[in-house]
Amino acid sequence: MDWVILFIGSVCEVGWLVGMKYADGFTRLWPSVVMVFFMAASVGCLGIAVKTIPAGTAYAAWTGASIAAATLVGVYLFNEPATALRLGSIGFIMLGIVGLRLGGVDP
């Protein structure tokens, strides 16, 4: 269950990144509020997950999944480039997360 919470935290991290883009340097109120909400939720989920997942593993998986998801969201929402190298690199990040999960590092 803690891995699910960690994944939710990664999704929330992407939420605050998108909110940051729309907040336009904190000049727009509601996108800024949404961003702060997702920031708190993201870190809160990480805090719950590290109760049972080793901190280094949880942080690596949390940031890795967030990086991958943020890149894909950027491609979809903000027309960022979707080159083969970029998408392949995301694949390697995801393989690393799977390796951490399956590698027996959980207590």
N, C-alpha and C positions, 0 to 999 in steps of 0.2 A: 504493500500500500504506500510505503514511503517513496518508492520510485514513481508512483503515479502523482503524488504530491509534488515531487521534484519536477516532473514534466509539466504540471500545471504552473509551477513557478517560472519555468522557462517560457511558457506561453504568455504569462503575465509580463515577463521582461520584454517580450516583443511588443506587448500592448503599450508599455510605457515608452518604448522607442518610437512607435507610430504616433503616440500622443505628443511626444517631444517634437516630432516633425510638424505636426499640425498646430502646436502651441506657439510656434513662430517666436522662439526666444522668450517665452512666458508673457507674450503680449496679448494672447487670447485666453480668456478665463476658463472656459469649459474644457478645452483640450488640456490645459495645464492641470485642472482638477483631476481629469481622467488619468493623466500621466502620473501624478502623485499617488493616486489610488493604486494603480498597477505597480508602481515602484514598491510600495509597502507590501502589497500582496505577494510580489515576487520574492522579496527578502524574507517575508514571513514563511512562505512555503519552504525556502531553503533552510530556515531555522528549524522547522519541524522535521525536515528530512535528515538533518545531521544528527538527530537523536539516535538513529539506528544505522545510517549509512556513514562510513568514514568521511570526515570533513573534506579531505583532498579529492576523494572520488566524487562526492556530491557536488563540490564546486566545479570540478572539471566537467562533469556531465551537465550541470546546470548552465554553465557558460557555453559549452559546446553546442548543446541543443538550441540555446538562444541565438548563437551566432548563425547556425544553419537556418533556423526559422526566420531570423531577421533578414538574412540574405534573400531567401525565397520571397518574403513579403516585399522587400525592396524591389525585386524584379517585377513582381506582380503589380504593386501599387504605384511605384515611383519610376518605373521604366529603367531600372538599373540594368547594366549588361548581364546577360545570361550566357557567358562563354563556357565552352566545354571544360576549360581548366578550372573555372570558378565553381561550376556545378560538381565536377569531379572532386575538388577539394572539400566541398560540403559532404560528399559521400565518404571521404576518409575521416572526417570529423565524426560522422554518424557511426562508422565502423569502430572508431575509438571508444565511443560511448557504449556500444554493444559489448566491446571487449572488456570494458570496466565492469559492466553489469554481469557478464558471464564468467569473468575471470576469477571468481571466488574471493573477492576482496571484502565481501560483506561479513560481518561478525557471525 
